[in-house]
Each structure stands twice: as structure tokens, then as C-alpha cells.
Amino acid sequence: MLTDETSKCWDCGKPQGVDISPALSPEPPAEPLTPTTPPPRSVELSGQAPSDTAQVRQTASSLQPGESGLERCEIVYENAGMSIRRFVAKVTGPNGAYEAGRSRNLTGEALFDILDDMAGEKYDGPSDLVQANVEILVELVAKLMKAGWVPTKEVGEHWWSKKFIRLVEANSTPTLVDSPKIWEPWFHSTSKRSFERKLAHQMGFDGKIRLFEVRTNDFALDALLNGRLFLDFYVDTKDGVFLRQIRSTEDWPQTTLIVLDSVRKKLEEVLRSDSSQLHWTIYSQTDSEFTLITERRPNLSKGYRIKHRGGISFELFTSQ
């Protein structure tokens, strides 16, 4: 009977006879399964779903003009102000331009990394410090693919500039991915209230009219704001915060300027306007009054002088 010693070569020490090295090596771990089901499409086509950009383009070229078309999407970086930094999926195609979705708010560490990239100071992708922001980008990409967007091999200007294409029906309603409707910091008032907002609706052909729900860290004020919709406008004064309210999505362009009094816990209507100008402008703000421009044209401006010390009053003015 051979012993362990006699089963080896006396010169090199290697086992003789049957090769037992596989048995001595640990079994490699099983590779994780990856999904093979292609993402759903927005247009039902015969056969399998397109799996690459060439097949999508070939299918699009065979469709009748006016029936279907090719949309293009690119992820861009957006600085929306008030510490709101995010990735946005911008779309162009036969149904116009719109936003397909937005990411969650980026962490502060991303700002330096992204600004360096935009300034052309780095080209090798995100740094190790912004892994959380990479995960945020991956979340948005996953939602786009689930909605039928197919990634292309085109290289964008920045590491987050991912590009996609998709077949859609002409004159169809744009499909928006489930953008995170989360509460975002908006501003801090002079009365030491923190205001936050959450995107509730997007209107208009390109989704530029955005309506928000608003809340504060004051329970009594929240009760007054609950159920109301506001545009991206505010004026902070010692006598209250002025906001631009819209009663419903059907009422545009009719909006109402309201003032929220944090001392008396009261919401008061100031004036109503049918101005379709999305962005109102504030001039000549003092402790007791401010000038509000609601319409601006090449040869004409329209607005109000609003006084708020000791009561609210206003007067209409126009200038050429």
C-alpha cells in the first residue's frame, strides 16, 4: 500500500498518477445571474424587442413617416438653485422636447467633481468621493431603460452624459419615468421658517411649467399650505412670505399672489393675474414694499407696486 510520501516524486515532490490539483483548489463561486429580458418598448413591434441601437434605427427607417419616429435622450447636469443639483434626462424627437425624468438630489461632494469635469479639468470619470452620485445616476438610467430607452455607444461630453434612443408613436403623449417626488430645500425665511417644496405637476409642451407642493417646519402654516399648488416664485419680507399660487392644473395662466403671515398664522390673497409669463421679477425691494414685474415685452412692462407694512395694498403700473 502506497503512503502519501511514496505517491510523490522524490525529485520534485509532485503527485504521481492521477492529477488531483482540481480537487485541491477551492470551487469557484457561482456567477450571479443577470436578467436577459429586454426592457419594454413604447411601440409594439413584431418579433423581439430591439437589443441594440442599430436594430432600433433599422426598424425606425422601415416605418411610415408620421406614424412613428425616433426619440433621442441625453442625461445632463442641472443646477436648479437653492442647493438643488441633479441629473435630468432631456429628450428631443417627433413629439417635441421634454424631460423624461430627474434624479434624486446629488450630494455636496459631487459639486466639485462635476464642476471640475465641466471645466475640462478631468476626463477619467467620477472620483471615488462621489460613488453615491454614481448610484443616483445608475438609478435614473435603470428607470429610463425600464421605460423603453435603449443605451447607445455614443460618448458624451461628461461621464454622466449617457445617451439613449427609443421608438415612439408620432403625436403621442411623452412618457415620463417615475421621477423622485421628494421634498427639497427651498429657502429660509426671515421669520426663521424653513420652506421645502416637492414637484407635483409639469405642464406645457416641454414641461417647463412646474407646480409644487410647499411645506414648512411650522405645523400651523402647513395647515394653510396643505392642498395648494405653487409656482417657482417667492418674496421673503418681515411681514410675511409672498407666493404665487395656482388653483389647479386647468387654471393656467390664471394665478394668485398670496402672502403667508407667520405671526398671525394667516394666508391672505393679494391679487389675481392672468399673466402667462413663467418667471416674475422683483425690483426695488425695501423693508416696506417691492415692485413686481408680471409681464415683460420689448416695448412694455406691466406689474404692481406692493406695500406690506401695516397692511397689504398694491397699485398697477405699466412702463415703456
Order of alpha helices (4+ residues) and beta strands (2+ residues): alpha-alpha-beta-beta-beta-alpha-alpha-beta-beta-beta-beta-beta-alpha-beta-beta-beta-beta-beta-beta-beta-beta
